[in-house]
Amino acid sequence: MMDELAVPFLRKVLKGVKNPETPVRTESCLYTQTPDGDFILDLVPHHPNIIVGCGFSGHGFKLAPVSGFILAKLALEGKHPFMHLKDRFSASRFHATVSKL
């Protein structure tokens, strides 16, 4: 049940909607995160034409512009201006963890 403030607001904003306090459908939010909380921006080993950008939940949204820039540079040039941070965002940093599974 929605709280006492939400229902009057929804009735005001959603005029004509019957019972706005009763949801018709709910959705779950998928949350992807890497084990260390940092996302992956990397080329796939042995497949330099495949670029991976994933694990953005948490702080990925606020870094979307620079993440997109890095992924575009990787796709077009195979490198980016932040290569000194390559290991920090590399998928291979989980190699030891994945090998143990």
N, C-alpha and C positions, 0 to 999 in steps of 0.2 A: 504494500500500500504506500502510495506517495505521501510525503509529509504535508502538513496543513498549508504551507506556503505555495507548494508547487501546483496543487490542484486548482485553486482560484486563478493562478496565473495562466495555466493551460486552458481553462475555460474561457478566459478573456482573450487570449491570443488565438486559440483554435476554435473560433466561433463556428457553430454548426456541427462540431464533432460530438457524437454521443459518448458520454462517459470517458472523458480524456484521462481519468485517473486509472482506467482499466486498460493495461497494454494489450494490444492484439497479438504482438509478437515481441520476443526479446532476442537479442543477439549476444553471443560471447565475443570477446575481443581476443584475437590471437596475439600472443606476445612472444617474439623471438629474441633471444639474447644468447650471446656466446658465454662460455664458462667464465671468462674474465671480465665480461661486461663491455668490452670494446668491440666494435664492429669489424667486419672483414672487408677490405678493399684490395683485391688481388687478382693476378693473372692465374689461370689454372695451369699447373705444371704440365709440360709437354703439349699444351694446347694454348699457345699464346694468342689465339683468336677468340678465346673465351675469357671474359672478365666477370668476377663475382663481387657483388656488393650485398651484404646481408648482415643480420644481427643488429639492426638499428634501433630496436626498442630501448627505451630509456632516454638516451641523449642523442639519438640519430636525427630526430626532427630538427633540432636547432643547428645541426651541422650539415643539413641537406645541401646547401649551396656548395660548400667546399667538397663534400663527398661526391656530388655530381661532377664537379670540376675534375677531381682526381680520377674518377671512373672514365670520364671523357678523354682525358690525357692518356690514360692507360690504353683505351680502345684505339685512339688515333696514333699514338706515338710509342706505346709500350713502356712509357715512363712518365713521371710527373715531377714537379718541382719539390716535392716533399719526400724524395726517395730516401733521405736520411731516417725517415720514420717507417720505412717499408716493413721492417720486421714487426713493428708494433701492430700493424693492421694486416699482417700476412696470415693466410689460413694455415700455413705450416707451423705456426706457433703451438698448434694443438696436436701435432704429429705424435708426440709422446703419449698424450692423453688418449688419443684415438687408438693407438697401437695396443694399449692395455685392455681395451674393451673386447 
